[in-house]
Amino acid sequence: MDADRWRQVEVLYHSALKQEPDDRDAYLTEACEGNIELRREVESLLRQDISSTGFLDRPAWEGASILLKSPPLGESASGMIGKTISHYHIIEKLGEGSMGVVYKAEDTKLRRIVALKFPPVGKLESDEQKARFVREAQAAAVLNHPNICTVHEINEADGYTLIAMELVKGERVRDKAQTRPLPLDEALDIAVQAALGLQAAHEKGVVHRDIKSANVMVTPKGR
């Protein structure tokens, strides 16, 4: 991405930060004028909470590539499949998002299958990024609820920081809704269970910040 584009992203990013959180969506809709890619780039910076890291002490078009231009782990390290990191043997890639890449792996010590999450760029670029990733794991680890995925541990090995967590088998709500309209009673059941999980998190002072259908799983038994 060229410098002019990143200057545009930087201006919109700082302007969005000045808006009240509830007003940012409307602001970006107007400011980006239907440019979906531009909006995605600004929202990605906002999700990373760059202002707390000192990341934009340098121009955005120079620094933002660390998070947005660097290839994610799943692409830059295809050799991850079959690799063993610490006592986790990586089997396959499960998914990827702005907050990390998740693999299916075997815990060779406890002989169980887990989900292994790495930061988006594979190796954290700074101590602050690493601290943010660790805080995510620590926040999730205090939660114990049937509607929340269990975190087993956070670990550092072979230059990687990773989170090992329960592997939830099932289907994402987004995928369920794409194949067929959800019956009202099923949609309500999903919403109630998700709300119960969020309630448990909020009671512990944890806010998810990225609730969407792609991040909600439904097991074969309906949990």
C-alpha positions as CSV (number, residue, x, y, z in Angstrom):
1,M,0.0,0.0,0.0
2,D,1.4,3.4,-1.0
3,A,2.1,6.3,1.4
4,D,-0.8,8.4,0.1
5,R,-3.3,5.7,0.9
6,W,-1.8,5.3,4.4
7,R,-2.0,9.0,5.0
8,Q,-5.7,8.8,4.2
9,V,-6.1,5.8,6.6
10,E,-4.2,7.7,9.3
11,V,-6.4,10.8,9.0
12,L,-9.6,8.7,9.2
13,Y,-8.2,6.6,12.1
14,H,-7.4,9.7,14.2
15,S,-10.8,11.3,13.3
16,A,-12.6,8.1,14.3
17,L,-10.8,8.0,17.6
18,K,-12.2,11.4,18.4
19,Q,-15.8,10.1,17.9
20,E,-17.8,8.6,20.7
21,P,-17.6,4.7,20.4
22,D,-21.3,4.5,19.5
23,D,-20.9,7.2,16.8
24,R,-17.9,5.7,15.0
25,D,-19.9,3.4,12.8
26,A,-22.0,6.2,11.4
27,Y,-18.9,8.4,11.0
28,L,-17.0,5.7,9.0
29,T,-20.1,5.1,6.8
30,E,-20.1,8.8,5.8
31,A,-16.3,9.4,5.7
32,C,-15.4,6.3,3.7
33,E,-18.2,7.0,1.1
34,G,-18.8,3.3,0.3
35,N,-15.1,2.4,0.0
36,I,-15.3,-1.0,1.8
37,E,-11.5,-1.6,1.6
38,L,-10.7,1.7,3.1
39,R,-13.1,1.2,5.9
40,R,-11.7,-2.2,6.6
41,E,-8.2,-0.8,7.0
42,V,-9.4,1.9,9.4
43,E,-11.5,-0.6,11.4
44,S,-8.6,-2.9,11.6
45,L,-6.4,-0.2,13.2
46,L,-9.2,0.6,15.6
47,R,-9.6,-3.0,16.6
48,Q,-5.9,-3.2,17.4
49,D,-6.2,-0.2,19.8
50,I,-3.0,1.1,18.2
51,S,-3.1,4.4,20.3
52,S,-2.2,2.5,23.4
53,T,0.9,0.9,21.8
54,G,2.8,3.9,20.5
55,F,2.4,2.3,17.1
56,L,1.5,5.6,15.4
57,D,4.4,7.5,16.8
58,R,5.7,7.0,13.3
59,P,3.7,7.5,10.1
60,A,0.9,5.0,9.6
61,W,2.0,4.1,6.1
62,E,5.3,3.0,7.5
63,G,4.2,1.2,10.6
64,A,0.7,-0.2,9.9
65,S,2.2,-2.8,7.6
66,I,3.3,-4.7,10.8
67,L,-0.4,-5.6,11.4
68,L,-2.1,-5.2,8.1
69,K,0.5,-6.0,5.4
70,S,2.6,-8.7,7.1
71,P,1.4,-12.1,5.8
72,P,-0.7,-14.0,8.5
73,L,0.8,-17.1,10.0
74,G,-1.4,-19.4,7.9
75,E,0.0,-18.0,4.7
76,S,3.6,-17.2,5.5
77,A,4.3,-20.4,7.4
78,S,2.5,-23.2,5.5
79,G,5.0,-25.5,7.0
80,M,3.2,-25.2,10.3
81,I,1.1,-28.2,9.4
82,G,2.9,-31.3,10.9
83,K,5.1,-29.1,13.1
84,T,5.4,-29.6,16.8
85,I,5.7,-26.5,19.0
86,S,6.2,-27.1,22.7
87,H,4.1,-30.3,23.2
88,Y,1.5,-29.4,20.6
89,H,1.6,-31.3,17.2
90,I,-0.2,-29.1,14.6
91,I,-2.7,-31.1,12.5
92,E,-4.6,-28.6,10.3
93,K,-5.6,-24.9,10.1
94,L,-9.1,-24.2,11.4
95,G,-9.5,-20.5,10.7
96,E,-8.1,-17.0,10.6
97,G,-9.2,-13.6,11.7
98,S,-7.9,-10.2,12.6
99,M,-7.0,-11.4,16.1
100,G,-5.1,-14.6,15.2
101,V,-4.8,-17.9,13.4
102,V,-6.2,-21.0,14.9
103,Y,-5.0,-24.6,14.3
104,K,-6.2,-28.0,15.3
105,A,-3.4,-29.7,17.3
106,E,-2.7,-32.6,19.5
107,D,-1.6,-32.1,23.1
108,T,1.0,-34.9,23.2
109,K,1.3,-34.8,27.0
110,L,-2.4,-35.2,27.8
111,R,-3.3,-36.9,24.5
112,R,-6.2,-34.6,23.7
113,I,-7.1,-32.5,20.7
114,V,-7.1,-28.7,21.2
115,A,-7.3,-25.5,19.3
116,L,-4.0,-23.6,19.1
117,K,-4.2,-19.8,18.6
118,F,-1.2,-17.8,17.3
119,P,-1.1,-14.0,16.8
120,P,-1.8,-12.9,13.2
121,V,1.8,-12.4,12.1
122,G,3.1,-15.6,13.7
123,K,5.7,-13.9,15.9
124,L,4.7,-10.9,17.9
125,E,6.5,-7.7,16.7
126,S,6.8,-6.0,20.0
127,D,6.6,-6.5,23.8
128,E,3.3,-4.5,23.8
129,Q,1.7,-6.7,21.2
130,K,2.8,-9.7,23.1
131,A,1.4,-8.2,26.3
132,R,-1.9,-7.6,24.6
133,F,-2.1,-11.2,23.4
134,V,-1.3,-12.5,26.8
135,R,-3.9,-10.2,28.4
136,E,-6.5,-11.8,26.1
137,A,-5.6,-15.3,27.2
138,Q,-5.6,-14.2,30.9
139,A,-9.0,-12.6,30.6
140,A,-10.5,-15.7,29.0
141,A,-8.8,-18.1,31.4
142,V,-10.8,-16.6,34.4
143,L,-14.1,-17.6,32.7
144,N,-15.7,-21.0,33.4
145,H,-19.1,-21.3,31.8
146,P,-20.8,-23.9,29.5
147,N,-21.2,-21.3,26.8
148,I,-17.6,-20.1,26.8
149,C,-14.7,-21.8,25.3
150,T,-12.2,-23.0,27.9
151,V,-8.6,-21.7,27.8
152,H,-6.1,-24.4,28.9
153,E,-2.9,-22.4,28.9
154,I,-0.7,-19.7,27.3
155,N,2.8,-20.7,26.3
156,E,6.0,-19.5,24.6
157,A,8.1,-21.9,22.7
158,D,10.4,-21.8,19.6
159,G,9.9,-18.1,19.3
160,Y,6.1,-18.3,19.3
161,T,3.5,-17.2,21.8
162,L,0.4,-19.3,21.7
163,I,-2.9,-19.9,23.4
164,A,-4.1,-23.5,23.8
165,M,-7.9,-23.9,24.3
166,E,-10.8,-26.2,24.1
167,L,-11.6,-27.4,20.5
168,V,-15.3,-26.8,20.1
169,K,-16.8,-29.1,17.5
170,G,-19.8,-27.7,15.7
171,E,-20.9,-25.1,13.2
172,R,-20.6,-21.4,13.2
173,V,-23.9,-19.5,13.4
174,R,-22.9,-17.6,10.3
175,D,-22.6,-20.8,8.3
176,K,-25.9,-22.2,9.7
177,A,-27.7,-19.0,8.7
178,Q,-26.2,-19.2,5.2
179,T,-27.5,-22.6,4.4
180,R,-31.1,-22.0,5.6
181,P,-33.1,-19.4,7.6
182,L,-32.9,-20.2,11.3
183,P,-36.3,-21.1,12.8
184,L,-37.3,-18.5,15.4
185,D,-37.1,-20.9,18.4
186,E,-33.6,-22.0,17.3
187,A,-32.4,-18.4,16.8
188,L,-33.8,-17.4,20.2
189,D,-32.1,-20.4,21.9
190,I,-28.8,-19.4,20.3
191,A,-29.2,-15.8,21.4
192,V,-30.1,-16.7,25.0
193,Q,-27.1,-19.1,25.3
194,A,-24.8,-16.5,23.9
195,A,-26.2,-13.9,26.3
196,L,-25.7,-16.2,29.2
197,G,-22.0,-16.6,28.2
198,L,-21.6,-12.8,27.9
199,Q,-23.3,-12.3,31.2
200,A,-20.8,-14.6,32.9
201,A,-17.9,-12.7,31.2
202,H,-19.3,-9.3,32.2
203,E,-19.6,-10.4,35.8
204,K,-15.8,-11.1,35.7
205,G,-15.1,-7.7,34.1
206,V,-14.4,-9.2,30.6
207,V,-15.8,-7.6,27.4
208,H,-15.6,-9.6,24.2
209,R,-15.7,-6.6,21.7
210,D,-16.2,-8.8,18.7
211,I,-19.5,-10.6,19.0
212,K,-20.7,-11.7,15.6
213,S,-22.2,-14.9,14.0
214,A,-18.8,-16.0,12.8
215,N,-17.6,-16.1,16.4
216,V,-20.5,-18.1,17.8
217,M,-20.3,-21.9,17.5
218,V,-23.2,-24.4,18.0
219,T,-22.3,-28.0,18.9
220,P,-24.2,-31.0,17.4
221,K,-26.1,-31.1,20.7
222,G,-27.2,-27.6,20.4
223,R,-24.9,-25.9,22.9
